[in-house]
């Protein structure tokens, strides 16, 4: 089973778009005109990130990020 990563999804006013990113995957983010579009684009970005990491022999990070209100 693939790791389940935390996803941040937010409106970014300076670019007037939705941003989705995965804090555990450095520089893995995407944007869209709607939250759904940003998430769909992020799925593509995550697949590419993980595929590239595997191809380069880079360790796949375990999910660690927790939103501060959920952190133990």
Backbone torsions as a table, in degrees:
resi	resn	phi	psi	omega
1	UNK	NA	136.2	-179.6
2	UNK	-71.1	147.6	177.4
3	UNK	-59.8	148.8	177.2
4	UNK	-106.8	111.7	-176.2
5	UNK	-98.9	149.1	172.5
6	UNK	-66.8	139.2	177.6
7	UNK	-121.3	127.0	171.0
8	UNK	-91.2	134.4	178.1
9	UNK	-133.6	122.5	-176.5
10	UNK	-154.2	157.2	175.5
11	UNK	-82.3	131.1	179.9
12	UNK	-114.5	99.4	-173.8
13	UNK	-57.8	-43.6	-177.4
14	UNK	-56.0	-32.3	178.9
15	UNK	-105.8	0.7	-179.4
16	UNK	50.1	53.2	179.2
17	UNK	-152.6	166.4	174.1
18	UNK	-87.6	139.0	178.3
19	UNK	-117.5	135.9	172.6
20	UNK	-125.6	132.4	177.3
21	UNK	-145.0	160.6	-179.8
22	UNK	-114.9	104.6	-177.6
23	UNK	-57.3	-31.8	-178.9
24	UNK	-75.7	-16.9	179.3
25	UNK	-110.9	99.1	-173.9
26	UNK	-50.9	127.2	177.3
27	UNK	64.5	23.0	177.9
28	UNK	-98.7	104.2	-179.2
29	UNK	-151.0	168.2	178.6
30	UNK	-155.7	167.9	178.8
31	UNK	-138.2	164.9	178.0
32	UNK	-165.5	168.8	179.0
33	UNK	-75.9	-20.9	178.2
34	UNK	-130.7	160.5	175.9
35	UNK	-58.5	-39.2	-179.6
36	UNK	-63.5	-40.8	179.2
37	UNK	-66.3	-42.2	178.6
38	UNK	-61.5	-42.1	178.9
39	UNK	-67.2	-39.7	178.0
40	UNK	-63.4	-42.7	178.2
41	UNK	-66.3	-34.9	178.5
42	UNK	-66.2	-37.4	177.4
43	UNK	-58.1	-42.1	177.5
44	UNK	-64.6	-44.2	179.7
45	UNK	-62.8	-41.1	179.3
46	UNK	-63.9	-43.6	178.6
47	UNK	-60.0	-43.5	178.4
48	UNK	-65.6	-40.9	179.4
49	UNK	-60.5	-50.5	-177.7
50	UNK	-66.2	-40.5	178.4
51	UNK	-62.3	-44.0	179.4
52	UNK	-64.8	-43.8	179.6
53	UNK	-60.0	-46.1	179.3
54	UNK	-61.2	-44.0	-178.9
55	UNK	-64.7	-27.9	-179.4
56	UNK	-97.0	1.7	179.9
57	UNK	73.3	22.9	178.4
58	UNK	-86.4	134.5	179.9
59	UNK	-62.6	137.3	176.9
60	UNK	-82.6	120.4	-177.7
61	UNK	-68.6	143.2	173.1
62	UNK	-74.1	146.8	175.5
63	UNK	-60.5	125.7	179.8
64	UNK	-131.9	-28.8	-174.7
65	UNK	-64.8	135.1	174.3
66	UNK	-133.9	133.4	175.3
67	UNK	-56.1	142.0	-173.6
68	UNK	-56.2	-31.9	179.3
69	UNK	-74.9	-12.7	179.9
70	UNK	-107.6	-9.9	-176.5
71	UNK	-65.8	140.2	179.4
72	UNK	-93.5	NA	NA
